[in-house]
Amino acid sequence: MMEEVEAEIRRILCFLQNNQQPDGRWSFCFESGPMTDAYMVLLYQLLGDDSAEGKKGMIERLIATGDEGVWKLYPDEPNGNVSATVEAVTALVGTGAMDRNHPVAQRAREFVQSRGGVRRAGSLTRVMLTFMGLYDWSQHPKVPVEFLLLPWWFPVSFFDLVGFTRVHVAPILLASHRRFSASVPGISDRLAGWWPAGSEEASASAEAHALDREVKAALSAQLFSGNILQTLALRKGERFILDRIEPDGTLYSYFSSTWLMIFGWMALGYSKNHPVIAHAVRGLKTFLFPVKEGFHLQETTSAVWDTSLILDALQQAGIPPSSPVVQRGVNYLLRRQHTRLGDWSLRNPGVLPGGWGFSDINTINPDVDDTAACLKAIAGTVRLAPSLYGGHWWRGVHWLLSMQNRDGGWSAFEKNTDKSWPARLLPYQDARTVWTDPSTCDLTGRTLTFIGRELKWNRDHPAVQRAVHFLVKNQESDGSWFGRWGIAYLYGTWAVVTGMAAVGYDRSHPVIAKGVHWLLSVQNRDGGWGESCRSDEVRRYVPLGYSTPSQTAWALDALITVYEKPIPEIRAGVRCLLDMMRKKSGWMITYPTGAGLSGQFYIRYHSYHYIWPLTALSRYRNKYGVVSEPADP
């Protein structure tokens, strides 16, 4: 079997090396559900751009990804998804691409009605409908715009939300205060009153009233009248957004926040042709990516993430740091290292910028996972020329280590941003998992992997001890760990087992032993591993029933790390992985294994089909077989 492993490693290496872009990056699709395509098509309709780039392809993808009037976020999602169905059909019918009497449209309407109406859709979906004039602001729980005025150090503050949530909430607050809806050609004629509303949820208004009381109490000592405070809040919200626009015109490099920003600007009186809106639209067009069904408008680009992971995988497979392919990639990453202070510095003052963000155009929103991945990717190059690259290295290392939270773990974007009040007072229940930025087991484990592998810190280091304490405390009773940014318990358990092993814990440690036992207990009969996105929603392990390449590779990587010799379960996993890599189609191959927003946003990373199998197979070969040097192309 080792010959087959070696052949597959070489095949993946050849593919990746041949698909590197001239500037050193790799560009793979960051694919999600219908939301981004639907919203972009509606935006084109608003702007009156019928010949817009990619519009026809996005409509084709919307049609192709539905199932007779029902859309899902992942193939095994029970019954269907109300938000995805509402979004897709609103775009198709609203733009005239599908008649409202078409059987697919009628089936979608019946499905939404059977599930309780559009009030059962996600909060962002209902905001979209409101912008289109198909839903009323009176049906939304109201968050006062004065919320924006509370200082970041106050007990209740807008800055208690994590950055990627703030840039979504701010434009909604501006638009909701003005009760803004756009006049979109054709939308009202085709869809007014068409979607069944459903029944109201009482709990949302109670939470909104509680937040309103908190904000008014906090501002009660101000000498200004209510109207003046509201004007000040609108100006502060406008300034907040303007200060966070990236060079490409997008807000924080996200499609959804940029889309909301455009409507927020129009609520403040900006024309559709205003330069800041035109710049934003141009930036969003760069997110278009060709896919099998047509075109997909990505929520963001994943260029830095993909490039860092691929570079590390290539080097683990034996490509030397001095090779041209690695040097091109490293130089791309170094150009993307951050040099500007961002919101992360509010709770982490006195630290120089030095992290990396996820997307190609991202200058102020670094994250822990990308920073650790980029540091691993450039480590070999730094060792070759420390005087040349040492400054980049130590700025990145210092930033990463400084982001450790007081509980010992690492979160994604901001330090110690995990207050409890948002879950109690904010009215949008479906967004509870993204209000704040708590420490997570997957990020903590992956950071430990970097710390152990590249800094050579071990279990005796205080920072490591604090991190391990966090992980031990958050291990599930069955031995697994939940992963926030991947699906889900397989992802978390892989990250923790490999992370703890990197800092000196082996299989004899009871925590590791329990995690390994769980991994072995959920192995499929075909030798692989597969977990449903449903796990992320219900917060318990839900088997997929089939194996997927990336999840099988994660489990294998963890097991190979802790076993000195290949046990039968490892051999079976490798055999299964090799068999899957020969397949060219099937939803098990394309299953989304990335997580964004629980129950609403899941990601198929097109790069994962290559990165994680290459990583696992290389580790298997390097540890158990004869290592041969792959040649540069």
Backbone hydrogen bonds, N-H to C=O, Kabsch-Sander energy under -0.5 kcal/mol:
donor,donor_aa,acceptor,acceptor_aa,energy
5,V,1,M,-2.3
6,E,2,M,-2.7
7,A,3,E,-2.2
8,E,4,E,-2.3
9,I,5,V,-2.5
10,R,6,E,-2.2
11,R,7,A,-2.1
12,I,8,E,-2.5
13,L,9,I,-2.6
14,C,10,R,-2.5
15,F,11,R,-2.2
16,L,12,I,-2.8
17,Q,13,L,-2.7
18,N,14,C,-2.0
19,N,15,F,-0.8
19,N,16,L,-0.8
20,Q,17,Q,-0.8
21,Q,25,R,-3.2
24,G,21,Q,-2.2
28,F,26,W,-0.6
31,E,29,C,-0.8
31,E,604,R,-2.0
38,A,34,P,-2.8
39,Y,35,M,-2.7
40,M,36,T,-2.2
41,V,37,D,-2.2
42,L,38,A,-2.1
43,L,39,Y,-2.1
44,Y,40,M,-2.5
45,Q,41,V,-1.9
46,L,42,L,-2.2
47,L,43,L,-2.3
48,G,44,Y,-0.8
48,G,45,Q,-0.7
49,D,44,Y,-2.3
50,D,48,G,-0.9
52,A,49,D,-1.1
55,K,52,A,-1.6
58,M,54,G,-2.5
59,I,55,K,-2.2
60,E,56,K,-2.2
61,R,57,G,-2.0
62,L,58,M,-2.4
63,I,59,I,-2.3
64,A,60,E,-2.4
65,T,61,R,-2.2
66,G,62,L,-0.5
66,G,63,I,-0.9
67,D,70,V,-2.5
70,V,67,D,-0.5
77,E,74,Y,-2.3
80,G,78,P,-2.6
81,N,71,W,-2.6
85,T,81,N,-2.1
86,V,82,V,-2.8
87,E,83,S,-2.7
88,A,84,A,-2.4
89,V,85,T,-2.3
90,T,86,V,-2.3
91,A,87,E,-1.9
92,L,88,A,-2.3
93,V,89,V,-2.8
94,G,89,V,-0.6
94,G,90,T,-1.9
95,T,91,A,-1.5
96,G,93,V,-1.2
97,A,92,L,-1.5
98,M,92,L,-1.6
102,H,99,D,-1.9
106,Q,102,H,-2.6
107,R,103,P,-2.5
108,A,104,V,-2.1
109,R,105,A,-2.2
110,E,106,Q,-2.3
111,F,107,R,-2.4
112,V,108,A,-2.6
113,Q,109,R,-2.4
114,S,110,E,-2.4
115,R,111,F,-1.2
116,G,113,Q,-1.4
117,G,112,V,-2.8
118,V,196,P,-2.7
119,R,197,A,-2.2
120,R,117,G,-1.9
121,A,118,V,-1.8
126,R,122,G,-2.0
127,V,123,S,-2.0
128,M,124,L,-2.4
129,L,125,T,-2.3
130,T,126,R,-1.8
131,F,127,V,-2.5
132,M,128,M,-1.8
133,G,130,T,-1.4
134,L,129,L,-3.1
135,Y,129,L,-0.7
139,Q,136,D,-2.0
140,H,137,W,-1.8
147,F,144,P,-1.8
148,L,145,V,-2.0
149,L,146,E,-2.0
150,L,146,E,-0.5
150,L,147,F,-1.0
154,F,151,P,-1.8
158,F,147,F,-0.6
160,D,157,S,-1.9
161,L,158,F,-1.4
162,V,435,W,-2.4
165,T,162,V,-0.9
166,R,162,V,-2.4
167,V,163,G,-2.0
168,H,165,T,-1.0
169,V,165,T,-2.6
170,A,166,R,-2.8
172,I,168,H,-1.0
173,L,169,V,-2.6
174,L,170,A,-1.9
175,A,171,P,-2.3
176,S,172,I,-3.0
177,H,173,L,-2.0
178,R,174,L,-1.4
179,R,175,A,-0.5
179,R,176,S,-0.6
180,F,175,A,-2.3
182,A,131,F,-2.6
184,V,182,A,-1.0
187,I,184,V,-1.4
188,S,184,V,-0.7
190,R,186,G,-1.8
191,L,187,I,-2.4
192,A,188,S,-2.0
194,W,191,L,-2.5
195,W,191,L,-0.6
199,S,116,G,-0.5
202,A,200,E,-0.6
204,A,201,E,-0.6
205,S,201,E,-0.7
206,A,202,A,-1.4
207,E,203,S,-2.0
208,A,204,A,-2.1
209,H,205,S,-2.5
210,A,206,A,-1.8
211,L,207,E,-2.3
212,D,208,A,-2.5
213,R,209,H,-2.2
214,E,210,A,-1.9
215,V,211,L,-2.5
216,K,212,D,-2.4
217,A,213,R,-2.3
218,A,214,E,-2.1
219,L,215,V,-1.7
220,S,216,K,-0.5
220,S,217,A,-0.7
222,Q,219,L,-1.8
229,L,225,S,-2.3
230,Q,226,G,-2.3
231,T,227,N,-2.2
232,L,228,I,-2.6
233,A,229,L,-2.4
234,L,230,Q,-2.4
235,R,231,T,-2.2
236,K,232,L,-2.4
237,G,233,A,-2.6
238,E,234,L,-2.3
239,R,235,R,-2.4
240,F,236,K,-2.6
241,I,237,G,-2.0
242,L,238,E,-2.5
243,D,239,R,-2.2
244,R,241,I,-1.7
245,I,242,L,-1.1
246,E,250,T,-3.3
249,G,246,E,-2.5
251,L,254,Y,-0.5
252,Y,244,R,-1.6
252,Y,250,T,-0.8
254,Y,251,L,-1.6
255,F,299,E,-3.2
258,T,254,Y,-1.4
259,W,255,F,-2.9
260,L,256,S,-2.2
261,M,257,S,-2.2
262,I,258,T,-2.0
263,F,259,W,-1.3
264,G,260,L,-2.4
265,W,261,M,-2.8
266,M,262,I,-1.9
267,A,263,F,-2.0
268,L,264,G,-1.2
269,G,266,M,-1.2
270,Y,265,W,-2.5
274,H,271,S,-1.7
277,I,274,H,-0.7
278,A,274,H,-2.7
279,H,275,P,-2.6
280,A,276,V,-1.5
281,V,277,I,-2.4
282,R,278,A,-2.2
283,G,279,H,-2.1
284,L,280,A,-2.3
285,K,281,V,-2.0
286,T,282,R,-0.8
286,T,283,G,-0.8
287,F,284,L,-1.9
288,L,285,K,-1.4
289,F,296,H,-2.3
291,V,294,G,-2.1
294,G,291,V,-1.1
295,F,57,G,-1.1
296,H,289,F,-2.8
298,Q,287,F,-1.8
298,Q,296,H,-0.9
299,E,30,F,-0.6
304,V,358,F,-0.8
305,W,358,F,-1.6
306,D,302,S,-3.1
307,T,303,A,-2.5
308,S,304,V,-2.5
309,L,305,W,-2.2
310,I,306,D,-2.6
311,L,307,T,-2.5
312,D,308,S,-1.9
313,A,309,L,-2.4
314,L,310,I,-3.0
315,Q,311,L,-2.0
316,Q,312,D,-2.3
317,A,313,A,-1.7
318,G,315,Q,-1.0
319,I,314,L,-2.4
323,S,320,P,-1.8
327,Q,323,S,-2.5
328,R,324,P,-2.6
329,G,325,V,-1.7
330,V,326,V,-2.9
331,N,327,Q,-2.3
332,Y,328,R,-1.8
333,L,329,G,-2.2
334,L,330,V,-2.7
335,R,331,N,-1.6
336,R,332,Y,-0.8
336,R,333,L,-1.0
337,Q,334,L,-0.9
338,H,355,G,-2.8
340,R,363,T,-0.6
345,S,342,G,-1.9
346,L,343,D,-1.8
347,R,344,W,-0.6
351,V,348,N,-0.8
356,W,367,D,-0.5
362,N,360,D,-0.9
367,D,356,W,-2.6
368,V,412,A,-2.7
371,T,367,D,-1.9
372,A,368,V,-2.6
373,A,369,D,-2.3
374,C,370,D,-2.8
375,L,371,T,-2.4
376,K,372,A,-2.1
377,A,373,A,-1.9
378,I,374,C,-2.1
379,A,375,L,-1.0
382,V,378,I,-2.4
383,R,379,A,-2.1
384,L,380,G,-1.3
385,A,381,T,-1.8
388,L,385,A,-0.8
389,Y,385,A,-2.3
390,G,386,P,-2.1
393,W,389,Y,-2.2
394,W,390,G,-2.7
395,R,391,G,-1.8
396,G,392,H,-2.0
397,V,393,W,-2.8
398,H,394,W,-2.5
399,W,395,R,-2.0
400,L,396,G,-2.5
401,L,397,V,-2.7
402,S,398,H,-2.0
403,M,399,W,-0.8
403,M,400,L,-1.1
404,Q,401,L,-1.3
405,N,409,G,-3.1
408,G,405,N,-1.9
410,W,440,T,-0.5
417,T,414,E,-0.6
417,T,437,D,-0.6
418,D,416,N,-0.5
423,A,420,S,-0.7
424,R,420,S,-0.9
424,R,421,W,-0.8
425,L,421,W,-2.9
426,L,422,P,-1.9
429,Q,427,P,-1.2
431,A,428,Y,-1.4
432,R,429,Q,-1.5
434,V,431,A,-2.1
435,W,431,A,-0.6
435,W,432,R,-0.8
437,D,417,T,-3.3
440,T,410,W,-2.3
444,T,440,T,-2.0
445,G,441,C,-2.6
446,R,442,D,-2.4
447,T,443,L,-2.2
448,L,444,T,-2.1
449,T,445,G,-1.7
450,F,446,R,-1.5
451,I,447,T,-2.6
452,G,448,L,-3.0
453,R,449,T,-2.4
454,E,450,F,-2.9
455,L,450,F,-1.0
455,L,451,I,-0.8
456,K,451,I,-0.6
457,W,451,I,-1.6
459,R,503,V,-1.3
461,H,458,N,-2.1
465,Q,461,H,-2.6
466,R,462,P,-2.3
467,A,463,A,-1.9
468,V,464,V,-2.8
469,H,465,Q,-2.3
470,F,466,R,-1.8
471,L,467,A,-2.1
472,V,468,V,-3.0
473,K,469,H,-2.2
474,N,470,F,-1.3
475,Q,472,V,-1.2
476,E,480,S,-3.1
479,G,476,E,-1.7
481,W,489,Y,-0.6
483,G,488,A,-1.4
484,R,482,F,-0.5
487,I,593,T,-1.9
488,A,486,G,-0.7
492,G,488,A,-2.1
493,T,481,W,-0.6
493,T,489,Y,-2.3
494,W,490,L,-2.2
495,A,491,Y,-2.2
496,V,492,G,-2.3
497,V,493,T,-2.7
498,T,494,W,-2.3
499,G,495,A,-1.8
500,M,496,V,-3.1
501,A,497,V,-2.0
502,A,498,T,-1.7
503,V,499,G,-0.9
503,V,500,M,-0.6
504,G,501,A,-1.5
505,Y,500,M,-2.2
509,H,506,D,-1.8
513,A,509,H,-2.9
514,K,510,P,-2.1
515,G,511,V,-1.8
516,V,512,I,-2.8
517,H,513,A,-2.3
518,W,514,K,-1.8
519,L,515,G,-2.1
520,L,516,V,-2.4
521,S,517,H,-1.8
522,V,518,W,-1.2
522,V,519,L,-0.7
523,Q,520,L,-1.0
524,N,528,G,-3.3
527,G,524,N,-1.7
532,S,542,V,-2.8
535,S,532,S,-1.7
536,D,533,C,-1.1
537,E,533,C,-0.8
537,E,534,R,-0.5
538,V,534,R,-2.4
539,R,535,S,-1.7
540,R,535,S,-0.8
544,L,530,G,-1.7
545,G,530,G,-0.5
548,T,529,W,-2.4
552,T,548,T,-2.3
553,A,549,P,-2.3
554,W,550,S,-2.3
555,A,551,Q,-2.1
556,L,552,T,-2.5
557,D,553,A,-2.6
558,A,554,W,-2.0
559,L,555,A,-2.3
560,I,556,L,-3.2
561,T,557,D,-1.6
562,V,558,A,-1.2
563,Y,559,L,-1.5
564,E,562,V,-0.5
567,I,565,K,-0.6
570,I,567,I,-0.8
571,R,567,I,-2.0
572,A,568,P,-2.6
573,G,569,E,-1.9
574,V,570,I,-2.5
575,R,571,R,-2.3
576,C,572,A,-2.3
577,L,573,G,-2.5
578,L,574,V,-2.6
579,D,575,R,-2.1
580,M,576,C,-2.5
581,M,577,L,-2.2
582,R,578,L,-0.7
582,R,579,D,-0.8
583,K,580,M,-1.3
589,I,586,G,-1.2
590,T,586,G,-1.3
591,Y,587,W,-0.5
593,T,603,I,-0.8
594,G,603,I,-2.3
595,A,485,W,-1.2
596,G,601,F,-2.0
597,L,601,F,-1.2
600,Q,597,L,-2.8
601,F,597,L,-2.6
603,I,594,G,-2.6
604,R,31,E,-3.4
605,Y,603,I,-0.8
606,H,29,C,-2.2
606,H,604,R,-0.8
608,Y,605,Y,-1.1
609,H,606,H,-0.6
610,Y,607,S,-2.0
611,I,607,S,-2.4
612,W,608,Y,-1.0
614,L,610,Y,-1.9
615,T,611,I,-2.3
616,A,612,W,-2.7
617,L,613,P,-2.8
618,S,614,L,-2.2
619,R,615,T,-2.2
620,Y,616,A,-2.4
621,R,617,L,-2.7
622,N,618,S,-3.2
623,K,619,R,-2.0
624,Y,620,Y,-2.5
625,G,621,R,-2.2
627,V,625,G,-0.5
